[in-house]
Structures are given as structure tokens and as C-alpha cells.
Amino acid sequence: MGNRKWPAIASLVAGVPLAAWGLAERQWLAALAGLVLLFVFWFYAWQWISGANKPMGGEGGIKPSPNAAWKMKDQPPK
């Protein structure tokens, strides 16, 4: 999660009570703000789960194939 850990935790800690209080007291603006904070938490959590912030293929990235098909398309089959 890296540097996104603290905003995610803060949005969860603030969003749950704010949404619960807003829905219980019919304070729709507070409930909406709490739900937005919960969606922000879900966004950060989903990025962490899916590994979207990590480069594909490890440290070096994706390595090209030595015999890529598009390089051999003009050659006759063996």
C-alpha cells in the first residue's frame, strides 16, 4: 500500500462513524460525506489488492520476446 496507507486508514476511521451518524440522524450531507470517504477507502484498498501500483514483470518490467511473431510474419513456414 505504501504511502497510500495513511489516507486509506484515515478515510475508513472517519467515514464509518460519519456515515452511521449521518444516516441515523437524517443528516444527509454528513451521510454523503461519510459514504464518499468509504468509497475513497475502497478505491485505495482495491488498488492495493490488485497490485496496480507495482510494475508488471518485476523490477525490470516486461522483457520482449527474442522471437516475436510480428518479426517472423514475412518469413515462410519451415
C-alpha positions in Angstrom: 0.0 0.0 0.0 3.0 2.3 0.5 2.3 6.0 1.0 -1.4 5.5 0.5 -1.8 3.5 3.7 -2.5 6.5 6.0 -5.1 8.3 3.8 -6.9 4.9 3.4 -6.9 4.3 7.2 -8.0 7.8 7.9 -10.8 7.7 5.4 -12.1 4.4 6.9 -11.8 5.6 10.5 -13.6 8.9 9.7 -16.0 7.6 7.1 -17.7 4.8 9.1 -18.8 6.9 12.1 -19.7 9.9 9.9 -21.9 7.8 7.6 -23.5 6.0 10.5 -24.3 9.2 12.4 -25.5 11.0 9.3 -27.8 8.1 8.3 -29.1 7.7 11.9 -29.8 11.4 12.4 -31.0 12.1 8.9 -28.2 14.5 8.2 -27.9 13.7 4.6 -24.8 15.9 3.9 -22.9 14.2 6.7 -24.0 10.8 5.5 -23.0 11.6 1.9 -19.6 12.8 3.1 -19.1 9.6 5.1 -20.1 7.4 2.2 -17.6 9.3 0.0 -14.9 8.7 2.5 -15.8 5.0 2.4 -15.6 4.9 -1.4 -12.1 6.6 -1.1 -11.1 3.8 1.2 -12.4 1.2 -1.1 -10.5 2.7 -4.0 -7.2 2.6 -2.1 -7.9 -0.9 -0.9 -8.8 -2.2 -4.4 -5.6 -0.7 -5.8 -3.6 -2.4 -3.1 -5.4 -5.8 -3.7 -5.0 -5.7 -7.5 -1.4 -4.6 -7.3 -2.0 -1.6 -9.6 0.9 0.4 -8.2 3.5 -2.3 -9.0 5.3 -2.6 -12.3 4.5 -5.6 -14.4 7.1 -8.3 -14.6 9.0 -7.4 -11.5 11.8 -4.8 -11.3 12.8 -4.8 -14.9 9.4 -4.6 -16.5 8.2 -6.8 -19.3 11.0 -8.2 -21.4 10.4 -8.5 -25.2 10.5 -12.0 -26.7 13.6 -12.9 -28.7 11.5 -14.4 -31.5 8.4 -12.2 -31.6 5.7 -13.3 -34.0 5.4 -10.0 -35.7 9.1 -10.2 -36.7 8.6 -13.6 -38.4 5.3 -12.8 -40.2 7.1 -12.3 -43.6 9.1 -15.5 -43.4 7.7 -18.7 -44.9 7.0 -21.5 -42.6 9.7 -24.1 -42.1 
